[in-house]
Amino acid sequence: MPEISDKPEKRPQQVFTLLVELGRSSEDDLPRGATGAALLLYATGVDEAEAVREAVKVLKTAGVAPLNVESYGTLDERLQAGDTVPEEERELMARALAENAVIVAQKTWFTDEAEDD
C-alpha cells in the first residue's frame, strides 16, 4: 500500500514577464531629471502573485519605488497569445529560472522633457 503524505505537493517555479513602473525615491540611482522609469523584467514564482511579490521586494531592497506591476504571463502564455519571443529573451528567462532570480531585461527613464522626433 502506498504511503500517504500530509505534505502538500511542491509546485514548480515558473518565470513571468513583468513590466514595472517606478516612481522616484531618495535612494534610487535614476538619472537627474528623470521623473520615474519602467523596467521589463523576468521574475520567478510558483504563481503570478508570488512572482510579483518577489520582484517588488527585490526592487524595494534596491532602493527604487515600484508604483505599478503589469504581468504578461509565462513564456507559454505569451506564445499562446501570439507573442514572438526572441531567443535572447528566452535565455534571460532560463537564467531567471536557474538562479531563482529577478532579471531586468530593459529599462526606460521617464522625464518631463519633450523628445525631438
C-alpha positions as CSV (number, residue, x, y, z in Angstrom):
1,M,0.0,0.0,0.0
2,P,1.5,3.4,-1.0
3,E,2.3,5.8,1.8
4,I,0.1,8.9,2.1
5,S,1.9,12.2,2.9
6,D,0.4,15.2,4.6
7,K,2.9,17.4,2.9
8,P,1.4,19.5,0.0
9,E,2.9,18.8,-3.4
10,K,5.6,21.3,-4.2
11,R,4.6,23.4,-7.2
12,P,7.3,24.2,-9.8
13,Q,8.8,27.6,-10.2
14,Q,7.7,29.5,-13.4
15,V,9.1,32.7,-15.0
16,F,6.8,35.6,-15.5
17,T,7.4,38.6,-17.7
18,L,6.6,41.8,-15.7
19,L,6.5,45.5,-16.6
20,V,7.1,47.6,-13.5
21,E,6.6,51.3,-13.4
22,L,8.8,53.1,-10.9
23,G,8.4,56.5,-9.2
24,R,11.3,58.4,-7.6
25,S,12.8,57.7,-4.2
26,S,15.6,59.3,-2.3
27,E,17.6,56.0,-2.6
28,D,17.2,55.4,-6.4
29,D,20.0,56.0,-8.9
30,L,17.8,57.3,-11.6
31,P,19.4,60.0,-13.8
32,R,19.0,63.6,-12.8
33,G,15.8,65.0,-14.4
34,A,14.1,61.6,-14.5
35,T,10.6,61.5,-13.1
36,G,10.4,57.7,-13.0
37,A,11.2,54.6,-15.0
38,A,9.8,51.4,-16.4
39,L,11.5,48.1,-16.1
40,L,10.9,45.0,-18.2
41,L,11.9,42.0,-16.0
42,Y,11.6,38.3,-15.6
43,A,10.7,37.0,-12.2
44,T,10.2,33.5,-10.8
45,G,7.3,32.3,-8.7
46,V,5.1,29.3,-8.2
47,D,2.3,31.6,-9.5
48,E,2.0,35.1,-10.8
49,A,1.2,36.7,-7.4
50,E,4.4,35.3,-5.9
51,A,6.5,36.5,-8.9
52,V,5.1,40.0,-8.4
53,R,5.7,40.0,-4.7
54,E,9.3,38.8,-5.1
55,A,10.0,41.3,-7.8
56,V,8.6,44.2,-5.8
57,K,10.6,43.0,-2.7
58,V,13.8,42.9,-4.7
59,L,13.2,46.4,-6.2
60,K,12.4,47.9,-2.8
61,T,15.6,46.4,-1.5
62,A,17.4,48.1,-4.4
63,G,16.0,51.5,-3.2
64,V,13.5,52.1,-6.0
65,A,9.8,52.8,-5.7
66,P,7.6,50.4,-7.6
67,L,4.2,52.0,-8.4
68,N,2.5,49.5,-10.7
69,V,3.2,46.0,-12.0
70,E,1.7,44.5,-15.1
71,S,2.2,40.9,-15.9
72,Y,2.4,39.5,-19.4
73,G,2.4,35.9,-18.1
74,T,4.7,32.9,-18.6
75,L,6.5,32.1,-21.8
76,D,3.8,29.6,-22.7
77,E,1.0,32.1,-22.0
78,R,2.8,34.7,-24.1
79,L,3.2,32.3,-27.0
80,Q,-0.4,31.3,-26.8
81,A,-1.3,35.0,-27.0
82,G,0.7,35.2,-30.3
83,D,3.7,37.0,-28.9
84,T,7.0,36.5,-30.7
85,V,9.7,35.8,-28.0
86,P,13.3,36.1,-29.3
87,E,16.0,33.7,-28.2
88,E,17.7,36.4,-26.2
89,E,14.5,36.8,-24.0
90,R,14.2,33.0,-23.7
91,E,17.8,32.9,-22.4
92,L,17.1,35.6,-19.8
93,M,14.0,33.7,-18.7
94,A,16.0,30.4,-18.4
95,R,18.6,32.3,-16.3
96,A,15.9,33.7,-14.0
97,L,14.6,30.2,-13.5
98,A,18.0,28.6,-13.0
99,E,19.0,31.3,-10.5
100,N,15.5,31.7,-8.9
101,A,16.1,35.4,-9.6
102,V,14.6,38.7,-10.8
103,I,16.4,39.6,-14.1
104,V,16.0,43.2,-15.5
105,A,15.9,42.9,-19.3
106,Q,15.2,46.5,-20.2
107,K,14.9,49.9,-18.5
108,T,13.5,53.2,-19.8
109,W,13.7,56.5,-17.9
110,F,10.8,59.0,-17.9
111,T,11.3,62.8,-18.0
112,D,9.1,65.8,-18.3
113,E,11.2,67.0,-21.3
114,A,9.7,66.6,-24.8
115,E,11.5,64.3,-27.2
116,D,12.7,65.6,-30.5
117,D,11.3,63.4,-33.3
